[in-house]
Amino acid sequence: MGEADLSLAPLSDPFVPELYRTVRVTRELRDTVTLELAPLSGKRPAFEPGQFNMLYAFGVGESAISISGDPAEEGTFVHTVRNVGAVSKALSALEAGAAAGLRGPFGTSWPVEGAEGSDVVIVAGGLGLAPLRPAIYHILANRDRYGRVSILYGCRNPGDILYRHELEQWRQRLDVDLTVTVDHADASWHGNAGVVPSLIKRTAFDPHDTVAMVCGPEIMMRYSMNALRGAGVSEKRIYLSMERNMKCAIGLCGHCQFGPEFVCKDGPVVPYSKVARIFALREI
Amino acid sequence: MEGLDRILKEHAFFAAFSPEHIQLLAGCARNHRFTAGQYLFREGDPADEFFLIRQGKVALEIVAPGKEPIVFETLTDGEVAGASWLVAPYRWMFDARATTLTRAIGLDAKCLRGKCDTDHNLGYEMMKSVLSILVKRLDHTRLQIIDVYGRG
């Protein structure tokens, strides 16, 4: 047995957050902000679309938040946070210049390379657009590598549309089919009303050569996957991003266990075929 | 009449219907053109026509007294508006407003019901097609009611 190579730099402790500084805060919706975080020292680690970081609000706690920025851009991590609990409330209250802790990136990623050559259907609901945005940036930056690209986004009402300005910009492109729908609206809304799974049958794609990426509330994902399967897309080519309470983020503590999988390590992005059997179980 | 045959045959709603049934139904059909803002029908009106949207966009709305209308669904090419023409007392339960120039085929409800009563095979096809749409819309309505984007 040989001796350990002591010349290798020791791995940093995965439980110790790195220090980051908030460089920009963008208020997206009344309860949702986007934070841009830069490391106090060193380079920001690379990440894959779909991965998440553990963000630490000092004195409050830690929460898993998807990365929502452009993977091709260096320097900062971008996270969109909705104020729904103690940690996210503290994170949402961060101002430019404030410090935060960050561990990551963790988890699996959207199959942006595996989808090359195929049609791509992106189905997002509510804040579920945030984890998909890095994949959208990548696909649009490499548009010639994909077949038809469709982005279907649903939310509660026109006032809750996330990244509205960007959605408007993407819609202006001639090589993307983008549809936004709201659950309900007043008569001044000229866009689509109805639930996001209902858009799938209106969307042009080759079901035998399509990769679908779905993220949003779990019920919305279930309906969307049913609609995609109904349209002929294989369960192996439908990917979703799971959300569970995460603590360690490295597959040790079991907080995020989903059947035999750990969402932090085996997910959050998984092919539907891997979790189909347990996805509808009420106890899980 | 031949033109309406062809239009009905090409409409997604009639994809599974036989040419004979299409021909029968064409006798009840006529073309419509609605400009943006024009109503196809309004809540409480007699549901005397069944609309197949060929092209355009139609907002389905509910109005509460003293409040702005709420749009709960938008229909577009290849979809159909309403089922109240099929169920007594044959009155619309919501408004349908064209939000863009909309071309539709209207099937006279009395004529349609008469043909379905006379030819039960046609009636069964019609019921299957309408029911499949109603079940999907019921599913979607459930999704809207539970407010999946709420704070949970």
Interface residues (C-beta under 8 A of the other chain):
Chain A: V84 G125 G126 G154 C155 R156 D160 T181 D183 H184 A185 D186 A187 W189 H190 G191 N192 A193 G194 V195 P197 S198 R202 G216 P217 I219 M220 Y223
Chain B: A59 L60 E61 E68 P69 I70 V71 F72 E73 T74 T76 R97 T99 K136 D139 H140 L143 Q144 I146 D147 V148 Y149 G150 R151 G152
